[in-house]
């Protein structure tokens, strides 16, 4: 499995939508946020998903640290301004 991060419910759209992340994986992501994010304020959606079978393009799944680092490089954050009460 690998970590996948995005914003504004994008992970829950389309044919491959998923809402799954184990407590263990969430804890790993929280620990990664302490070391990788270094106090940055950001919000995001997160899931884990299995690697596609037969995918030879990657040698290893994305770790929490790598997924969070790549996500932070994109300077994305969830936009709650569009939410209505």
N, C-alpha and C positions, 0 to 999 in steps of 0.2 A: 504494500500500500504506500501511497504517497500523499503528502499534504497539498491541498489546493486552496488558494485564498483569492477572494474577489470581493466586490462591493455591490450594494444595492440589489441584493437577491439574484444576481446574475447566475449563481450556481444552481438555483432552483428552477431555471427556465430551460426549455428545450428537451430533447428526447433522452439525454443522459443525465437528467437532474438527479440530485442526491441530497440527502439531509443527514448523512451519517458521519459521526465522529465518536470514537470511544472516549471514555473518561481518561484512560491512559494517554491517548494521543492528545487530548485537550490539555492535560497536565504538561506534556512534553512541549506543546506550543506555548504555554504560559511561561515555562522556564526559558525557552528560546527568546520570548519577548523581553525578559529581564536582561538578557545579555546582548541581544541583537538590536533591539529597538532603542535602548539606552535613553529612556525617558520621552521618546517621541509620542505625541498624542495622535492616535490613529484608531479607526474602527473598521472592522472588516467581517466578512462571513468566512467560515472555514469548514472544510470537510476533509475526509480522507477517502481515497478511492483506490481500487486495485489497478495495477498497471495492465494495460491491454495485453492479452495473450499474444505472443509472437512478436511483440514490439522489440526489435533489435536496435532501435535508434538510441536507447538509453541503457546504460550499464547498471544504474541503481535508481531506486525511487528517490524523490525529493524528501529530504529530511525537514523537520520543522524549521531548523535554522536557515537552511537554503531557501525554502519556500518563503519564509518571512523576509529574508534579505532581498530576494528578487521582487517581492511585493512592495517593499519600502522604496526600492529604487524607482518604481513607477509613480511614486508620490500620490497614490490613490487613497481615498478615505470615503467611508459611507456618507451619503448626503441625507440627513434627516430633515432637512428643510421642507422637503416635498411631502412628508408624512402629515396626515391630518388626524386630529384627536377625535 
